[in-house]
Amino acid sequence: MDNQFLESIVNEVIKRVQDETCIEIEASGKHVHLNRAAIDALFGEGYQLTKARDLSQPGQYACKERVTLIGPKGSLHNVVVLGPERKQSQVEISHTDAVVLGVPVPVRESGKLDGTPGIVIASGSNVMQLEQGLIAAQRHIHVKTEDAKKFNVDNGEIVQVKVYGKRPLIFDDVLIRVSDNYETYMHIDYDEANACGFAKGTKGKILKKGS
């Protein structure tokens, strides 16, 4: 049998196995979620965010609007705003971004903002001080409810994920978030993406802690 043909068969089998047992991984760059008060301050009272493209999670989308984050040491420009508007503003960056800004950033689950640092956000000549809400998002997996049984995971559980990237590794302390409103994807930031040689279509396998 031709070696190239045999290799193609093996690769197809591996792909099918991964499709059944693995989850797709997405890398998220720096972005902001804004509440109504922040949108008014940055873009004008009553301003409505402009959808540019849908994201993998239902109802979530990237907007055409961009902002600048200003820290004690530097700035990050062209930072995407994600919609829809939220009850509280939140800014998600990587630790590399935090070095540029000169602000220590804690690793937090999305929405758990008590005690987090603030940041200055600008849009054109409009500038506002966000008092808290700057985080490096805890690596996590959005799991559709019907997939939770398939992967044997529960909401709030902490797992490991073996990533099959160009630089395979195992991520620890990965939070499981289960909801009927989710599609099943793991989210990591660009620092983590670089560590595993991420490329579009990269997949990972959930490993139960202690197993």
Steps between C-alpha positions, in 0.01 A plus 500: 500500500628845409651670809337832421159335467554312828598821675185672374288216642675522838453878510131463418453246780679729745283792389180302552610386846587856597166625369324259736716542810644852473381858510596783270711778646471871423753771582365834617693824464459800728146635505250695705141449609319827576194588704259776403678767706834420335350499150342840566828640633711371211269537201219734603176471692266238355763369256438147368790265433542390138522124437789403271494119524351226713717303742476128577289555811135567410401864523858623543666712234799717418417866440640751255584729792856506632651659812840575649612372840732736687723386785779656707771380261335467159188461289325231299327629189226362276351280773177338382170553679281191536123514513235503617535752783538349846389585853860572597799599292789256475837522325682177413871506418797262510791527741714624211246779444517578873877550475446753218244688708701480820208360700504174699203293387335216694375177344125493551188326380295729278264711710693452827633855517509592870846630593626517143694804375353769279624644172458814292302445179494749212304540178615801301486798736270318744680355801367313802648336807378145558529456877523119487464221247846441351576125491689223329218255437531160662533239228163338465272280294149599398306173496156459348277321752451197275879467461568503876395136531703405193816647653403398857537850646298722734454874518775658713727197478873554454670272247816464297512513120759327285552719193599345167674804355838546337643511852280251689446570867252457784316803635405479868231688696251512211152606610192321367197723431183315398191666351223443249613829345855384420670329210785274611836674461805555718628857527861600562682830461782576256777429754359152550444462126865576428607248765322211325568602139133575444352505150137513394345158552725405792331250732544378852386209717347552843683316779323456834704618797647212695437247223 
